[in-house]
């Protein structure tokens, strides 16, 4: 006689969200938030906050900056930066450009040193309204 075998169905183990305990930055003017690692510091000045801009710095001198601008995002330039920048549409004609770099100032190059962290930060972007 034939006896069918029943194989257990593989269940996906619940994955732990690596950003769950990160700090949250919220922009009330443009109604968005995103998270950044606890080991990074928020370097955003008051004037920048009023404009919708932000700056986060790691203890290894890496920076994530966000700048609100009007016009059209340069998606071609985003692609040239090898995934180290990304634009979000905030409102009609307003965009948020988020950029990862290893340092700030003249002569700083965009790097791929911690693009995984950058991509995790981008993945936490959400509108709060």
C-alpha positions in Angstrom: 0.0 0.0 0.0 1.0 3.6 -0.6 1.4 5.9 2.3 1.8 9.6 1.6 4.5 11.4 3.4 3.8 14.8 4.9 6.6 17.2 5.0 6.5 20.0 7.5 5.9 23.4 6.0 8.8 25.7 6.5 7.7 28.8 8.4 9.6 32.0 8.1 11.2 32.9 11.4 10.3 36.3 12.5 13.1 38.6 11.6 14.3 41.2 14.1 14.0 44.8 12.8 17.6 46.1 13.1 16.2 49.7 13.2 13.7 49.0 16.0 15.7 50.7 18.7 17.2 53.5 16.6 16.7 57.2 17.3 13.9 58.9 15.3 14.2 62.2 13.6 10.8 63.9 12.9 10.4 66.9 10.6 7.1 68.7 11.6 7.3 71.2 8.8 7.3 68.6 6.0 5.7 65.8 7.9 8.2 62.9 7.6 10.3 60.9 9.9 13.3 58.5 9.6 15.5 56.6 12.0 19.2 56.6 12.5 21.6 54.5 14.6 22.0 55.2 18.3 25.7 55.5 17.8 25.1 58.5 15.4 24.4 62.0 16.6 22.0 64.6 15.3 24.1 67.5 14.2 21.1 69.5 12.8 21.2 73.2 13.7 18.1 75.3 14.4 18.3 77.2 11.1 18.5 73.9 9.2 15.5 72.4 11.1 13.5 75.5 10.1 14.3 74.8 6.4 13.6 71.1 6.7 17.2 70.0 6.5 19.1 67.6 8.8 22.6 66.2 9.4 23.5 63.0 11.2 27.1 62.0 12.0 28.6 58.7 13.0 31.5 58.3 15.4 33.6 57.4 12.3 33.0 60.8 10.7 30.4 59.6 8.2 27.5 61.9 7.5 23.9 61.5 6.3 22.4 64.9 5.3 19.0 65.8 4.1 18.1 68.9 2.1 14.7 70.1 1.1 14.6 71.7 -2.3 12.1 72.8 -5.0 12.3 71.8 -8.6 13.0 68.4 -10.1 15.3 65.8 -8.5 18.3 64.8 -10.5 17.7 61.1 -10.6 20.5 60.6 -13.1 22.9 62.2 -10.7 21.5 59.9 -7.9 22.4 56.9 -10.1 25.9 58.3 -10.7 26.5 58.4 -7.0 26.3 54.6 -6.8 23.3 54.5 -4.5 24.7 57.0 -2.0 21.9 59.6 -2.5 18.2 59.3 -2.8 15.3 61.7 -3.4 11.9 61.6 -1.8 8.9 63.6 -3.0 7.5 65.6 0.0 4.9 67.7 -1.7 4.1 69.1 -5.1 7.4 70.6 -6.3 9.2 69.9 -3.0 11.8 67.1 -2.6 14.1 65.8 0.1 17.6 64.8 -1.1 19.3 62.5 1.3 23.1 61.9 0.8 25.6 59.7 2.5 29.3 60.7 2.6 32.4 59.8 4.6 33.2 63.4 5.6 31.9 66.9 5.2 33.6 69.8 3.3 35.7 70.3 0.1 37.5 67.2 -1.2 35.1 64.7 0.4 34.2 61.8 -1.8 31.1 59.7 -1.6 32.0 56.2 -0.4 30.5 52.8 -0.1 31.9 52.2 3.3 28.6 51.9 5.1 26.0 51.9 2.4 24.1 49.2 4.2 23.5 51.6 7.1 22.5 54.3 4.7 20.0 52.0 3.0 18.6 51.0 6.4 18.1 54.7 7.2 16.3 55.2 3.9 14.1 52.2 4.6 12.7 53.9 7.7 11.5 57.0 5.9 7.8 57.6 6.3 5.3 60.4 6.2 3.8 61.3 9.5 0.7 62.9 8.2 
